[in-house]
Amino acid sequence: MRNANWDAHVPYRELVNFLEESGDEVLDIFAPAIRMPPATMNDADIARSYEGFIRYSEALRQQGVNVIEAPAKRAAEGAVKHSDDNRLMIRLALTCMRLRPDFLVLVAADGDYAPLVWGLREEGIRTKLITDPAACASDLRAAVYSVSNIFNVLGSLGGGPIEAVAQAAGEPEAV
């Protein structure tokens, strides 16, 4: 079974250090953890699904990440549905309204984040986006203050299985 939590290898501590060395003050860091439903309802699959979620969540917490739990469910046709983006956007909006940072640093590519970014911009909060430029939605790119290539950022942290892709990636660009 494939883990839906795509960022299991993102070195969050190193990312925070990178951002702070770049002049950004990191006030908080959030990441969703998707609680996948078991493949079957037998005890072994239920335990495996739960243990995987707990291990992933704890690994994030040990790096100082505030975990946003996103339970998933199986639809009638067997597809898995979850609301991790919605939960993350709500948490980001509430936190930004409370803390009033100058910038939000967002690691995303989904155009669903564009309304959040536009709303924060109306409140005077600019967004720096770290993304895969080839996968980034144009409406999200249009809403942000600046765009950095995720492969360059992660490559500068000295890790991850992205070295081959990083060579083809471009430089960060201002929007």
Buried (B, 14 or more C-beta within 10 A) or exposed (E): EEEBBEBEEBBBBBBBEBBEEEEBEBEBBBBBBBBBBBEEEEEEBBEBBEEBBEEBBEBBEEBEBEBBEBBBEEEEEEEEEBBBBEBBBEBBBEBBEEEEBEBBBBBBBBBBBBBBBBBBBEEEBBBBBBBBBEEBBEBBBEBBBBBBBBBBBBBBBEEBEBEEBBEEBEEBEEE
